[in-house]
Amino acid sequence: MIQQIDHIGIAVKDLEKASRYYEESLGLELHGTEVVESQKVKTAFFEAGGVHIELLEATAEDSPIAKFIEKKGEGIHHIAFRTDDIEGQLGKAKDSGCGLIHEVPIEGAGEKLVAFLHPKSTYGVLTEFCMSKKD
């Protein structure tokens, strides 16, 4: 079951520069950075009102983030919903006709399992389910 919005993913060209904006202009605290090799991305985490903001910088030209920025420019990349049953949530989405990018969860940032739904079946919004591996 979906518990809440976990984070909003924002694609950026320069993680350091974008992080400075969130820290200096918005006054948010950087909670850490992480490289996710499987997604060819480096992330930085901020929080605002209980919702995390995940900045995403490509670490390779063929990464999903690099392709997104090339096609659409910097900006909101995805919205992630926290769930306590990622496999069940994927099954429910698939049964309702949603296209899945991931049939099974993969390793994500922040010690989470993640899976994405295709934006062609989610009204143009790349949608992520995430679940803590600690649960």
C-alpha positions as MATLAB code, in Angstrom:
seq = 'MIQQIDHIGIAVKDLEKASRYYEESLGLELHGTEVVESQKVKTAFFEAGGVHIELLEATAEDSPIAKFIEKKGEGIHHIAFRTDDIEGQLGKAKDSGCGLIHEVPIEGAGEKLVAFLHPKSTYGVLTEFCMSKKD';
ca = [
       0.000    0.000    0.000;
       1.234    3.516   -0.766;
       2.148    5.285    2.455;
       3.165    8.750    1.277;
       5.146   10.708   -1.261;
       8.731    9.676   -0.590;
      10.591   12.073   -2.841;
      10.615   14.174   -5.957;
      13.479   13.482   -8.359;
      14.991   16.449  -10.186;
      17.412   15.982  -13.088;
      20.342   18.415  -13.071;
      23.441   18.868  -15.196;
      25.700   19.960  -12.328;
      24.962   18.401   -8.941;
      27.353   20.639   -7.023;
      25.934   23.829   -8.506;
      22.323   22.708   -8.020;
      23.070   21.646   -4.431;
      24.423   25.114   -3.663;
      21.133   26.622   -4.870;
      19.100   24.360   -2.559;
      21.421   25.126    0.366;
      22.128   28.829   -0.123;
      19.009   30.155   -1.851;
      16.398   27.914   -0.244;
      18.154   27.263    3.071;
      17.725   23.495    2.908;
      20.221   21.128    4.484;
      22.118   18.634    2.349;
      21.490   15.187    3.863;
      24.104   13.394    1.772;
      25.162   12.265   -1.652;
      25.338    8.819   -3.168;
      26.385    7.221   -6.440;
      23.965    4.608   -7.754;
      26.033    2.601  -10.227;
      23.065    0.596  -11.559;
      21.342    3.820  -12.674;
      24.544    5.651  -13.685;
      23.644    8.578  -11.452;
      24.944   10.608   -8.540;
      22.320   11.878   -6.125;
      22.050   14.564   -3.463;
      19.274   14.549   -0.871;
      17.410   17.444    0.719;
      14.199   17.554    2.756;
      11.348   20.042    2.875;
       8.353   19.433    5.109;
       8.902   15.692    5.320;
       9.270   15.220    1.557;
      12.709   14.441    0.199;
      14.126   16.146   -2.850;
      16.538   13.992   -4.811;
      18.831   15.812   -7.226;
      20.093   13.514   -9.978;
      23.217   14.023  -12.083;
      24.219   11.570  -14.805;
      27.541    9.794  -14.392;
      27.530    8.471  -17.974;
      26.272    9.753  -21.310;
      23.981    6.728  -21.725;
      22.310    7.060  -18.320;
      18.543    7.619  -18.066;
      19.184   11.073  -16.546;
      21.514   12.124  -19.378;
      18.908   11.018  -21.916;
      16.154   12.858  -20.025;
      18.129   16.120  -19.883;
      19.049   15.842  -23.562;
      15.394   15.389  -24.502;
      13.586   17.628  -21.987;
      16.199   19.683  -20.172;
      16.732   19.976  -16.453;
      13.735   19.716  -14.168;
      11.361   17.363  -12.427;
      12.193   13.835  -13.493;
       9.910   11.679  -11.315;
       7.703   11.421   -8.269;
       8.278    8.537   -5.882;
       5.724    6.929   -3.620;
       6.802    5.011   -0.528;
       5.159    1.637   -0.169;
       5.338   -1.175    2.349;
       4.831   -3.807   -0.397;
       6.643   -2.926   -3.602;
       5.916   -6.242   -5.338;
       2.223   -5.960   -4.484;
       2.132   -2.358   -5.685;
       3.768   -3.366   -8.982;
       1.241   -6.167   -9.414;
      -1.658   -3.832   -8.750;
      -0.323   -1.297  -11.262;
       0.250   -3.978  -13.894;
      -3.204   -5.498  -13.338;
      -4.759   -2.061  -13.852;
      -3.013   -1.683  -17.221;
       0.021    0.412  -16.301;
       3.176   -0.210  -18.266;
       6.080   -1.215  -16.045;
       9.660   -0.180  -16.690;
      10.743   -2.646  -13.996;
       8.889   -5.939  -13.579;
      10.869   -6.551  -10.382;
      12.394   -3.994   -7.997;
      16.016   -2.938   -8.399;
      18.573   -1.406   -6.034;
      18.085    2.330   -5.590;
      19.590    5.136   -3.547;
      19.147    5.381    0.204;
      19.096    1.616    0.809;
      15.794    1.273   -1.042;
      14.313   -1.057   -3.583;
      12.760    0.871   -6.470;
      10.661    0.234   -9.560;
       9.325    2.630  -12.178;
       6.060    2.816  -14.089;
       6.176    4.007  -17.685;
       5.056    7.633  -18.121;
       3.006    6.692  -21.194;
       0.589    4.969  -18.836;
       0.788    7.461  -15.938;
      -0.340   10.636  -17.674;
       3.184   11.741  -18.523;
       4.627   11.451  -15.012;
       7.474    8.996  -14.476;
       6.301    7.265  -11.309;
       8.491    5.364   -8.886;
       7.591    2.970   -6.104;
      10.188    2.673   -3.372;
      10.530    0.578   -0.262;
      13.210    0.481    2.399;
      15.313   -2.674    2.258;
      15.189   -2.615    6.067;
      11.418   -3.335    6.126;
];
